[in-house]
């Protein structure tokens, strides 16, 4: 028997399917569907049609559990849906890729379990946002760093920190491409002000310009921010840098050196950013002490 159609053969014998959430998707409760109606059975079989068995194995527990029972109540199979895209069944060596995962999510939604579809749509939207953030971040990468993007992006895939060798290479490249300190700092601030813009919980690769800024003398940072070319995204990068966690060797002293007009400018930016975490951090670091 073709492994791709093995589950369909079981589904043809099923008279009842009991469906429940796995792990965090417990908001819907359990449902039970009678498959004696040929139309109902055909709809589920179409929704659970398998496209391929590539041998992959998702590391999570899955989202939705399907228990299939025969006419006498005997359990035929237990199948688990992962991320609206793959199925896990003990008869397969790996997870099966659905021909159209959206059909199964729509089936669940139509039978009183909307959570998996809602989660799938939320995940899809977040993935699109992350892709746009990454494109924005790459577009802001300073001149002179061509050919290094792959290694920097790889930090987010591996969960590793930038090595001293990589940071030294980036520093040298920037000094060669942008010998003027003000231009160099402006380029780094613009880069750090791109992407997600968050002060915490951001992809690891976005922290690289922040680490490079941590090596910049505070005098050079202040000179860049006083330059007429400094704009909104430079302020965004500065706020992200100065109010982050241990971003400079002498961070408290350096923040204390900010001229009051600059401090007020940066605080105003944080307050209007729409990011509560950034605003709260900026209030602690940049707001004048209360009398």
N, C-alpha and C positions, 0 to 999 in steps of 0.2 A: 504493500500500500504506500502511495505517495505520502510522505510525512506532512506535506502542506495540506492535504485533504483529510488527514486522519481525524482532526478535531471535528470537521464537518460530519464525518460518519457517526461520531458520538452524538453530535447535536441532533442528527436525524432520529436517534433513539430516545432523546430526552423528552420527558413529558412536563417537567417542572424545572425552572431555574430559580435558585435563591441567590440574591445579590446583596452584598454588604460592603461597606467601606473598610479600608485597611488603614491603620495608623491615624494620621492627622485628619483624614477626610471623613470623620465620623459625624458630620452635621446632617446627613440625609436619613440615616436609619436604614434598616433592612427592608428589602422588597422581595416579593415572590411573584413570578409570572407563570401562568399556565401556558404551556407550549402545545397543547392538544389542538389548538386552532392552527391549521396549516399556514395561514397567512402570518400569524405571530411567529411561528417557527421559522418560516422562510425569511422573515425580517431579521431575526437574530442571527441566522446562519449567514446572511449577506453581510451583516455588520461585523461578524467575527471571521470573515474570509481572510485567509493568510496569503500574503504575497511572497514571502521568502523566509528562509531559516538560515541566517548568516552566521550562526554560532555565537552571537553576542550574548552577554549575560549582565543585565542591569544590577548594580550593587544595592539598590534599595529594595524594600519589601513589597513595593507596588502600591496601587491606589484602590482598586476595586476587585473583590473576590467573587467569582461566579461558581456556584455549586450546581452541577447538573444531576438530575435524578430521573430514573426510569419509571415505568408505570407502577411498579410495586414499591416505590420509595427507596430503591437501592441507589446509592451514589455512584454515578458513572465517571465523573471527573471533577477536578477543582482547577480552575483557570484564573489567573490573576492578570489584570490589566495594569500596564506600566506607562504612565505619562501620556495616555491617550494614543499610543503608537505601537506598543508591542504587547504580546501575550506570553505568559509563562505557564507551562503545563509539564507535569512530570514525565510525560512520554517523549518530550523533546530534549535534545542535548543542550540547546540554548533557547533564547527567547525568539519568538516568531514575530516578524514585522507584519502588521495588518495591511491589507490592501487599501483600506481607507479608514483610518482610526476615527475620523470625525463621525462616520456613520454609527459607530458603537457609542460614542459620547452622546450623539443625538438620540439614540435608542434609550440610553439611561435617562436623559433629560425628559423624554416623552413618557417614561414609566415612573416618574416621581423621584428621580435622583439627579437633580441639576448640578450638584456640587462639582463632580468631575469635569463637566463642560465649562463651568465657571472658572475653575482652577486652570484648565488648559488655556482658556482665552487670556486669563491674567498672565500666565507664564509666557504666552506668545507675544503679548504686548510688551512685557518686560524685556524679552529677548530683542524685540525690535528697538526698544529704547537703548539697550546696551550696545547694539550694533551701531546706532546713530552716535552714541557717546564716543565709541571707539574711533569711528570715522572722523569725528570732530577733533579728537585728541591727536590722531595721526596727522591731520591737516595742519595742526599747530606745532608739530615737531620742528625745532629750529634747523636752519640750514647748517650743513656740516655733519649731520648725524645720519646721512643716507646709509642704508644697509644695516642699521642697528635695530630697526623696529622689530624684526622677528625675535631677536634675543630678548628685547625688553618685554614684548607681549607674552613671551614664553614664561615670564615670572608668574603671571596670573594662572597659567595652565598647570604649572608645577607646584605653586605655592611657595616658591623660594624667594629669597631676598636678593637684591642686586649685589653682586660680588664687588669687592674693592677694585678688582681689575677692570670690571665693566665701568664702574663709576670713574675710574682714572682715565679710561679710554674716552669716555664721553666728555669729560672735562678738557682733555687735550684737544679733542676735535673742535669743541666750541671755542676754545682760545685761538685756534688756528683760523677758523671760519669767521669768528666775530672778535677780533682783537680789542675792540673798544669795550671796556667793562660795562658801560651803560647799555649799549646795544645788546650785550650778552645777557645781562640781567633782565632787560625787557623781554627778550626772547624766552627766557626761562619762566618768567612770570606769566606771559601769555600762554605758554604751554601748560603750566600748572593750573591756570584758570580755565582750561578747557576740560573736555571729558565730562565726568559726572559732577565735578565740582564739590563733592562732599569732603568733609573733614574726617570722616570715619566710615568704615564699611565700603570703601571704594576698591576697585580692582587693583591688585598689587602693582601692575605696571604703571598706574597713575602716580605712584609715590616716587618714581625715579626723579622727575624734575624737582620735587620737594627736597630730596636728598642732595641734589646738586646745589639747590639754593641754600641749604644748610652750610655749605662751604663758602658761601659768598660773604665777604665782610659787610657788616651792617652799613658802613659808609657808602659802599657801592649800591646797596639796596635803596637807601634813602636818595641817592643821586638819581637813580633810575625813576623812582616815583615822583621826583620833582621835575623830570623831563616833560616837555610839552606833549611828547608822543604817548605818555602813559594814559591809558583809558580804562574803561570798565573791566575788561578782562584782566588787565594788569592788577587792578584793585582786587579782583576775585582771586587771583593767584596769590596776592600778598596776604589777604585775610586767611586763606586756606593754609598758608605757610606759617604765619605768625601765631595763629590760635590753635594749631594742631598739637599733638602730643609729642613733646620733646623733639621739636623740629630743628632746634639750634642749640649749640653747646652752651650759650649764655642767653637763652631765650628771654628770661625775665628782664635782664639788664638791657637787652637789645630793644625790647618793646618799650621800655621806659625811655629810650632815646628818641622815640617818635615825636616829631613836632605836633603840637596840639591840633593844628588844622588838618594834618594828615591823619592823625588818630580819629578825629571826628569824621573825616571822609570815609575811612575804612569801616568805622562802626556803622555809618549810615548805609554803606553798601551791604553789610551783613544783615542789618535790620530789614532791608528791602529784598533780600535774596529769596525769601520764601522757604528757607531751610531752617527749621527750628533748632537743630543741633548747632549749625554754624552761628546762628544768632545768639544762642545761649553761651557758646564759647567766646564769642566776640564781646559780649557783655562782661564776662569775667576778666578778659584780658585788656580790653580797650576802653571800657566805659570809665569816666572819671569817678574817683571814690566819692561816696556819699558823705555829706557834711554831718 
